[in-house]
Amino acid sequence: MACIEQQQRIGALRREWTMPGVLPAKLHSVADRWSAAGKTFMQVRMGLAAGPMVVGNMGSKTRADYTMMGDTVNLASRLEGLQKYYRTSIAINGSMYDQINGEIEARKLDDVRVLGKMESVPVYEVLGIRGTLRDDDRAALALYQEGLNAYSEYRFSTARHMFEEALRLKPKDGPATLYAKRCSEYETSPPQDLVFSMSHK
């Protein structure tokens, strides 16, 4: 809920920053350049993962720090970085999704094999608090889900059509854009599996 509220607040700030005189001239110039390049000005990415970890004071008598360690902590960090690829803002792992699914609006992004791991993990994008999506967002989400279902069954032509329909409603949607392009490539050269492998952090 804190992540959702932070994203809502940064969105409100971005709208304020478009008003004349709110930003210093140099920052306003940067915002204009980013906008022209299709980038979001001052975007914040958040990765969350639920699972086992070691938390507490670690170190020695002379130097200690309260910290956390483990694969779950590393996964959360990978989920934050992964969103550069999908152009999303909040990503969670399957364990967290299972715990909060009834409270949020979310969609599956992919099955991902993070750097340094052999097994894949399901990754979801958090869209908002349940019941708060606008009608056009809900319609685009339904088309995206149909596309993802077809994609998982290797029906790439059908999937591409559904993702393109979703993009007619939400032209800047990162995941739908990525999947439409991926399906176009897979129609002529199907992959052995549908797991996305991260090649860098």
Number of C-alpha atoms within 10 A of each C-alpha: 11 7 17 16 12 13 20 13 12 15 16 11 12 16 10 12 17 13 10 10 9 11 14 10 11 9 13 18 12 12 20 15 13 14 12 10 9 10 13 13 18 12 13 15 18 21 21 19 22 17 13 11 13 13 11 12 12 14 11 8 6 5 8 11 10 9 11 14 13 12 14 18 18 15 21 19 16 20 24 20 17 23 20 12 11 19 18 21 20 22 30 24 24 18 14 16 24 10 10 11 15 11 13 17 18 21 20 19 20 19 18 21 17 21 14 11 12 10 11 14 18 16 22 20 22 23 20 19 16 12 10 12 14 8 9 12 14 14 16 21 22 15 21 25 19 17 28 25 15 18 23 12 11 18 17 24 17 17 28 26 18 26 28 20 19 26 20 12 15 17 12 12 17 16 22 28 19 14 24 24 14 16 23 16 13 17 16 10 9 15 11 6 8 14 15 13 16 15 9 10 12
